[in-house]
Structures are given as C-alpha cells and as structure tokens.
Amino acid sequence: MKKIFVLFLFLLTVRLHAEIDVPADFGLEDFLTGKELKMKHNFKNNILAVGNKLKFTGTSFEDVVLFGMNIDFNGYSRKDVYIAGDTVAVSGNIKGNLRIIARNLQMDNLVVEGNLNILSPEILISDSVRTNKTTKIWSRNIQMGGTHNILYIKTRHIVFTKNIDINSKLVVQSKEKPAIPLNVLDRCDFSYISPAPFGHGLLSSKFIKLYSFLSLCFPFILMIVFTPRILQETIEIIEKKPVWIFFTGLLLLIVVPIILIFLMITVIGAPLGLIFLTFYLSLLYLYQKAI
C-alpha cells in the first residue's frame, strides 16, 4: 500500500461527493471520498480518505492515508499515518511512523513512537509534542517545542521554545544559527550546518525524485479518470493481438525518436517536437518504474 497510495490520492480527488459520517467498525478495505468526512470509529483495515475537510478522531489498526484541504487528525493509530493537505492539525497517539506534507501545520498533544517526517513551509509544534525516534523537518519558518530524541532540521528560520527537550542529537541547517536553550546543549549533540549553495535547495533527493515521478504521472492519471473506456478497449486489443502489438511497439520505440528529432530541427515543428519528446520520455520513465 505504501508504494501506491499517492496514485490513489490523485485519482480520488476528482470524485468528491456529499458529506459522509463513517459508520462504526468499518470492515471492508476503507477507501473513502467526500466533501466532508468525519471518521470517529474503529477501522480494522488500511484507510485511504480524500475530501475537502477531513476529521479523524477514531482508532485505526492499520495504516492511515489522508488527503484534503483541511485535515484534523486527533485519534489513535497502531501503525503508520500519511497526511497531505493545505491546512493540517495533528494530535493524538501514533504507534508507527508519521509523514506529513502541508502548507500550514500545527501539532499539539501528540505522541509519535516511530519516525516523523515533515515537509511544510509553516510549522508550529507545541511543547506537548513527543517523538521517540528520528524526526526530520523541511520548512521555511518553524516555531518548535516538545520532547524529541534525534532531530534533523532544514529551514530558513527557526525559533525553539524554552521548554524544548532533545535527548540525543540535533542537526540544524538554517540561514542563521538558531538560539539553542542551554538545557538542550547540555543534553544532546548539537551541529549547525550553513545553508547549501543555490540550486541544492532544502529538499532531499528522495523528495525531488518523488515530485518528479508524480509530475510525470499526473497526465496519465487524468487520462485514466476521464477516458476509462479508451483504456479498457486498448487492453482488450492487446489481449487479442499480443504478438502484433509487441512488434509494432518495438518499431515505434525506434522510429518515434528519429521522427521527433527531425521535427525539432525545423523552425515550425520545434515546439511540437519538444512537447511530444517530453511526453515520449515520460512514458518511457513510467514504464521503467513499472517494471
């Protein structure tokens, strides 16, 4: 599930319906969509929820994936939680890992027993937050408190509250060296890294690869959503004539780049050639990822 949940997120965003109040003890594979979702009961399977406004106050025994504009997670999860949204508030108890992508993030009265990864321009973490393993944060502005074990931060500006407590290790990369409370310096190994040169940015290579992959996937996901009949007919043709399709595809694999290169040489055809070449390379990239 962890490898494909992002594809489901984009696919389901175009299928938002009316407000849904999820019933108790949901027993099937839980794929939920709605303009407003209130999840306040027990979930026995993986949860994938997409909507404009999501509120989770229940208990999950498996992974939780939430995607929406406004997300409020205030529940209990025995495994991992993935959240992507515009405005996100997180509290409660998470036994597994927590991954968050948001424009604005607030965390309060939260315990994360696994690893915590955050990508958000604006972050507010209160003193009532506790993380037990490794926390990695990529942001622009951070106001942060709480109790942490190992903490890695890449940001432009960060302010630590006086009650912050870091047990093992603190690594900060920011525009200016932050003021660290004395109790933190006495207890943990602190390292400050000057900002990377322009062009490297604050995102790790993993996030850059993920963003590139999703940007290439987006046109094909739209095609799956809006033209499912065409794709189904294509599959049926492939099943009926597999040999002919194979050799035709092999021929196109060789001929298409040559045609596009000649098209790009001409003045009028250069823009079209560049567009189709980008589409062609994207298709090859997705095929390589699929196998």
PyMOL commands that set and color helices and strands:
alter all, ss='L'
color gray80, all
select helices_A, chain A and resi 5-12+182-187+205-226+228-240+242-265+270-290
alter helices_A, ss='H'
color red, helices_A
select strands_A, chain A and resi 20-21+30-39+42-43+47-56+59-60+64-77+81-94+98-112+116-119+122-125+130-131+134-138+141-144+147-154+157-160+165-173+189-193
alter strands_A, ss='S'
color yellow, strands_A
deselect
rebuild
show_as cartoon
